[in-house]
Amino acid sequence: MVSDLLAGAAILISVCALVMEARGRREANRLQARIVVLEEARQRDAEKRALRAELTVARQTSAAPTRSSQLVIRNDGQAAARDIALFFDGHPCREHPCGAMMREMPEVIGPGCEAKLLLCETLGVASPRVVRLSWRDESNATRTMETAFT
């Protein structure tokens, strides 16, 4: 009689352990599937970043006596920028007085590289207030950035 009770208790404990193990396995599988989804999304984002060029533009003024200004266009992305266009106050840079003497834009600015362009600032010539860049990168998307100079 006691042995039958012990055997029944052992069976009951075994069944409870199986149920709990099955629940734990289902939860672990659910969490593993979620981790796989997150990892795949991270991988896709990394692949997209590898195809993107991220251009920034800044004004750099040299010290006296020349006090000349340059535009520094820098690519902080992981891909090359191509078909780069520069606009001053909404117009192509070569049509603005500050860009009249500017050399041609480089065809490509590689990752981690920069291009320096001399601004033709003289008395009576207003500096550009808004500078906009547009370019294409390895993803074939046309990207733009705009900044205001004060």
PEDA-V309797 format. One line per field, one symbol per residue. ss: DSSP state (@ for helix, = for strand, . for the rest). phi: phi as a letter, one per 20 degrees, with the letter a starting at -180 (. if undefined). psi: psi as a letter, one per 30 degrees, with the letter a starting at -180 (. if undefined). Layout:
ss->???
phi->???
psi->???
//
This chain:
ss->.@@@@@@@@@@@@@@@@@@@@@@@@@@@@@@@@@@@@@@@@@@@@@@@@@....=======.......=======.....========..==@@@.@@@........==....======..........=======.....=======..
phi->.fffffffffffffffffffffffffffffffffffffffffffffffffeddceccbecdffgefledceddcdeedcfeclecdcdlndggfeegfdfdffffffbcfgmdbcdcfeedcfndfffecdcdcadcfemeedcbcbddd
psi->eeeeeeeeeeeeeeeeeeeeeeeeeeeeeeeeeeeeeeeeeeeeeeeeeffkkjklklkkklllfehlklkjkkjgaglkklhkkkkkhflkeffkefgegklkkkekjlkgllkkkkkiklkfjklkekkkkkllaffgkkllkklkk.
//
